[in-house]
Amino acid sequence: MSPTRSEELFNEALNVIPGGVNSPVRACGAVGTYPRFVARGRGARIFDVDGNEYLDFVSSWGPLIFGHASPNIVDDIVKAISKGTSFGAPTEAETFLAKLIIECVPSIEMTRLLSSGTEAAMTAIRLARGFTGRDKILKFSGCYHGHADSLLVAAGSGLATFGLPSSLGVPKALAALTAVAPYNDIPFLKEFFKRSGDELACVIVEPVAGNMGVVPPAPGFLEAIQSLCSQYGALFICDEVITGFRLGLAGAQGLYGLRPDLTVLGKIIGGGLPLAALGGRRAVMEKLAPLGGVYQAGTLSGNPLAVAAGISAIQRLRGEKGAFGRVNYMGKRWAEGLARLIEAESLPATVNSVGSMSTLFFTPGPVTDFASASQSDQKLYARFFNLALASGLWLAPSQFEASFVSTGFIFEEIDLALEKVESVFATMKKEGLFA
Ligand SMILES: *Cc1c(COP(=O)(O)O)cnc(C)c1O
């Protein structure tokens, strides 16, 4: 069989880009294939360079809540681009976007715009350290907050131990300042705070975990973090890079009634262009340079194109009545449909979902933390992924990811996708994979 155009392009890329991809999540190694190269997208559909068409459940890993090439957002970017692409000086639109964010998210009194979620989370940690004068931080196993050194850390053994580097190049001494706790484990958290709460600058959490696959917060878990932080003088940081403007205008903190000290935003707020934000309490945010002593900067921060796309997306989410209702409905129809198919065949799988984000785990579950997510059979997922891809479904090439639907979907497309999944399951059953 002659290679596909994607295979050819991938082989070419492998020579000049490490692993052939500019972000490792795009490589398809975990599912034993090569990445399909994208030609274009439109609404819920994505087209590869070989002319194959897919229903897109990745949505660029979250940002595209309105689907691909959404006409209003494209128009607003085009309007902005004709005036220039970057000035390195303030523009009116940046203040407008900051005000929009502040109006939507009640815990945010001031915000700084940046270009990636990694930068925003990294800055949040530095700011928390600068504000509290403490060095240690706590994160949760399975949560991802970008690739800053302090956050590429895996759990050490035992309650009192701080973390170990999870990547080469992260100094042990730095990783040792980051503690890693199991997600949703309130007793662990209380015990940890009793021992080390006084030394903590902050706790950072994905209020709905998306980066170990979707894991919703257990009742009381986020509230416990918030109250322990306030009791011990540590800052509570909500990483809403995925959940911000996806689970509602006020994100997960609106949904669960939280008031974090700092919030990290990204993905959706850039309307598909590189934009992120760090926001929170005025007293904390005023510690940022040039007002305060915590340094942070960015040549392209608040970039006019990204800001135009972000304003376009957020205003539409605010103005378009029922945008969240619509995307949540699509998400619910998808997750419930998957759960029905699993139940009908008694498959060893489970679905977690919150709003428009969901994950199909190949484990009977329940999946409540990283340990239970890790029970998933990755070989089953790999087979599922490849059969689904061949039938026209664009899913994340890893078991431990969230899938996202967009308003670009109509419900018939969700149903079509479910029919495809049904026949994928039937094939897998015939292959004896569920025995
Ligand atoms: C994607 C993501 C990040 C990192 O954002 P980038 O823009 O990829 O740097 C941080 N936190 C969470 C929860 C994310 O999902």
PDBQT file of the ligand as one rigid body, heavy atoms in Angstrom, charges set to zero:
ROOT
HETATM    1  C1  LIG A 501      -3.781  23.218  28.204  1.00  0.00    +0.000 C 
HETATM    2  C2  LIG A 501      -3.634  23.453  29.656  1.00  0.00    +0.000 A 
HETATM    3  C3  LIG A 501      -2.614  24.249  30.190  1.00  0.00    +0.000 A 
HETATM    4  C4  LIG A 501      -1.482  24.774  29.342  1.00  0.00    +0.000 C 
HETATM    5  O1  LIG A 501      -1.897  25.649  28.384  1.00  0.00    +0.000 OA
HETATM    6  P1  LIG A 501      -0.946  25.889  27.077  1.00  0.00    +0.000 P 
HETATM    7  O2  LIG A 501      -1.615  27.024  26.385  1.00  0.00    +0.000 OA
HETATM    8  O3  LIG A 501      -0.959  24.597  26.338  1.00  0.00    +0.000 OA
HETATM    9  O4  LIG A 501       0.402  26.224  27.598  1.00  0.00    +0.000 OA
HETATM   10  C5  LIG A 501      -2.632  24.551  31.527  1.00  0.00    +0.000 A 
HETATM   11  N1  LIG A 501      -3.597  24.072  32.335  1.00  0.00    +0.000 NA
HETATM   12  C6  LIG A 501      -4.581  23.279  31.871  1.00  0.00    +0.000 A 
HETATM   13  C7  LIG A 501      -5.644  22.803  32.804  1.00  0.00    +0.000 C 
HETATM   14  C8  LIG A 501      -4.617  22.923  30.524  1.00  0.00    +0.000 A 
HETATM   15  O5  LIG A 501      -5.553  22.085  30.082  1.00  0.00    +0.000 OA
ENDROOT
TORSDOF 0
